[in-house]
Amino acid sequence: MKTIILDFDGTIADTRNSIIQTIQATLKDLNIPKVDDSSIGKLIGLPLKETFIQACHLTEEDVLQKATKLYRDKYNQISLDTVKLFPHVKEVLKELHNKGAIITVASSKGKEALLALLDRLEIAQYIKFIVGEQDVENKKPAPDMALLILKQTKSISQETLVVGDTIYDIEMGQEAHCITCGVTYGNNTIEQLKEKKPDYIVDDFTAIINIFEREN
């Protein structure tokens, strides 16, 4: 194993509250009634536009574009105080980096917000390559993000591990023919993850080191 593709939301950072707060604030500015937090939470991992469609039932393209812009304007500020790394993430990334792993991130976030968060969380130095939602035409669960990373890092799928907390991450990895690992502490349940039959399911991010060593 040479390359690791990490999801961001719910995998290396706890962003659930920041996403929910920003969507609710966006709806308020648009004079649209709030929706249940749970309906937003279960869609984390999908592209932002799709979340507005499914959770908030927005259908008109001009409203969707306005909502997306408002969200991006608000998110950077809201996330400053609400996004935290999950336990041991920084230490694990440092160790994997020292072991020679090519660490990358594939996220449904906008790239600007993603870069700012990686820097603020003090883990940007361990990340070799980043793919945000604007970098591909087909978003998760399509394999495009993973395939782009494989191309840019000159990696092959059989030596690449995709790690995520949602079924969309697992599906992306499987469609790209990568090794897959679900984490149980994020936004999907262990039962949801098991249905997709990833190669690994872990309860703690430190287990990624064991997988990396086992596959080498």
C-alpha positions in Angstrom: 0.0 0.0 0.0 1.4 3.4 -1.0 -1.5 5.9 -1.2 -4.3 6.8 1.2 -7.4 8.8 0.1 -9.1 10.3 3.1 -12.6 11.8 3.3 -12.7 15.0 5.4 -16.1 15.5 7.0 -16.7 12.8 9.6 -13.5 11.0 8.9 -10.6 13.2 10.0 -12.6 16.1 11.3 -15.9 16.5 13.2 -17.7 19.0 11.0 -21.3 17.9 11.6 -22.3 20.9 13.7 -20.6 23.4 11.4 -22.4 22.0 8.4 -25.8 21.9 10.1 -25.4 25.4 11.6 -24.4 26.9 8.2 -27.3 25.3 6.3 -29.8 26.5 8.9 -28.3 30.0 8.8 -28.5 30.0 5.0 -32.2 29.0 5.1 -32.9 31.8 7.5 -31.3 34.3 5.2 -33.5 33.0 2.3 -36.6 33.1 4.5 -37.0 29.4 4.2 -38.2 27.4 7.3 -35.6 25.4 9.1 -35.4 21.6 8.6 -34.7 18.9 11.0 -31.0 18.7 11.9 -31.1 14.9 11.4 -32.2 15.3 7.8 -29.1 17.3 7.1 -26.8 15.1 9.1 -27.6 11.9 7.2 -26.7 13.6 3.9 -23.3 14.8 4.9 -20.8 13.5 2.4 -22.9 14.3 -0.6 -22.3 17.5 -2.7 -23.7 20.6 -1.1 -26.3 21.2 -3.9 -27.6 17.7 -3.4 -28.0 18.3 0.3 -30.1 21.4 -0.3 -32.3 19.4 -2.8 -32.8 16.4 -0.5 -32.9 17.9 2.9 -34.3 21.3 2.2 -36.4 20.5 -0.8 -35.0 23.3 -2.9 -35.7 22.7 -6.6 -35.4 26.0 -8.5 -31.9 26.4 -10.0 -31.6 30.1 -9.1 -32.5 29.4 -5.5 -30.0 26.5 -5.3 -27.3 28.7 -6.7 -28.1 31.5 -4.2 -28.2 29.0 -1.3 -24.9 27.5 -2.3 -23.2 30.9 -2.5 -24.6 32.0 0.8 -23.5 28.7 2.4 -19.9 29.2 1.2 -19.8 32.8 2.4 -21.0 31.8 5.9 -19.1 28.5 6.3 -15.6 29.7 6.6 -16.5 31.9 9.6 -18.8 29.3 11.3 -16.3 26.5 10.9 -13.5 28.4 12.7 -15.1 27.7 16.1 -16.9 24.4 15.4 -14.6 22.1 13.4 -12.3 19.8 15.4 -10.0 16.9 14.5 -11.1 13.5 15.8 -8.9 11.9 18.4 -5.4 10.9 17.3 -5.8 12.1 13.7 -2.8 14.5 13.7 -0.5 11.9 15.3 -1.6 9.2 12.9 -1.1 11.4 9.8 2.3 12.3 11.0 3.3 8.7 11.5 1.9 7.6 8.1 3.7 10.5 6.5 6.9 9.4 8.1 6.3 5.8 6.9 6.2 7.1 3.3 2.5 7.1 2.7 1.1 9.4 0.1 -1.7 11.0 2.0 -4.5 12.7 0.0 -8.0 14.1 0.7 -11.1 13.8 -1.4 -13.9 15.9 -0.1 -17.3 17.2 -1.2 -16.3 20.6 0.4 -15.2 23.5 -1.7 -11.5 23.5 -2.1 -11.0 27.0 -0.6 -12.7 26.0 2.6 -10.9 22.7 2.7 -7.4 24.2 2.3 -8.2 26.8 5.0 -9.4 24.1 7.5 -6.4 21.8 6.8 -4.1 24.7 7.5 -6.0 25.8 10.6 -6.1 22.2 12.0 -2.3 22.1 11.4 -2.3 19.0 9.2 -1.8 20.5 5.8 1.9 19.6 5.8 1.0 15.9 5.8 -1.3 16.1 2.8 0.2 15.5 -0.7 -2.8 16.2 -2.9 -6.4 17.6 -2.3 -9.5 17.2 -4.4 -12.5 19.5 -3.7 -16.0 19.3 -5.1 -15.3 21.7 -8.0 -12.4 19.6 -9.3 -14.5 16.9 -10.8 -17.7 16.8 -12.9 -19.2 13.7 -11.1 -19.2 14.0 -7.3 -19.3 11.2 -4.7 -20.3 8.4 -4.9 -18.9 8.5 -8.4 -15.3 7.4 -8.6 -14.0 10.6 -10.2 -12.3 12.0 -7.2 -10.4 8.8 -6.4 -9.5 8.4 -10.1 -8.2 11.9 -10.3 -6.0 11.3 -7.2 -4.7 8.0 -8.7 -3.7 9.9 -11.8 -2.1 12.9 -10.1 -0.1 10.8 -7.7 0.7 8.1 -10.2 -0.8 5.5 -7.9 -2.6 2.2 -8.8 -5.9 1.3 -7.2 -4.7 -2.0 -5.7 -2.1 -0.1 -3.6 -4.5 2.6 -2.5 -6.8 2.8 0.5 -9.9 4.9 0.6 -11.1 5.8 4.1 -14.4 7.4 4.8 -17.4 7.5 7.2 -20.2 7.2 4.7 -21.5 4.8 2.1 -20.7 7.4 -0.5 -16.9 7.2 0.3 -17.0 3.4 0.2 -18.9 3.4 -3.1 -16.4 5.9 -4.6 -13.5 3.7 -3.5 -15.1 0.5 -4.8 -16.0 2.0 -8.1 -12.3 3.1 -8.5 -11.3 -0.5 -7.5 -9.4 0.6 -4.4 -9.1 -1.0 -1.0 -11.8 0.5 1.2 -12.2 1.3 4.9 -15.2 2.6 6.8 -14.9 4.5 10.1 -17.8 4.0 12.6 -17.5 7.3 14.5 -18.7 9.6 11.7 -22.0 10.3 10.0 -23.1 6.8 9.0 -23.9 3.8 11.2 -21.9 0.6 11.3 -24.9 -1.1 9.8 -25.0 1.2 6.9 -21.3 0.7 6.3 -21.5 -3.1 6.5 -24.1 -3.1 3.8 -21.5 -1.8 1.4 -19.0 -4.5 2.4 -15.8 -2.4 2.7 -12.5 -4.3 3.1 -12.1 -2.9 6.6 -14.3 -1.2 9.2 -12.6 0.5 12.2 -13.8 2.3 15.3 -10.6 4.4 15.8 -8.5 6.3 13.3 -5.3 4.8 14.8 -6.3 1.5 13.2 -5.3 3.0 9.8 -1.7 2.5 10.8 -2.3 -1.2 11.3 -4.0 -1.5 7.9 -1.2 0.3 6.2 1.4 -1.9 7.8 -0.6 -5.1 7.1 -1.0 -4.3 3.4 2.8 -3.7 3.0 
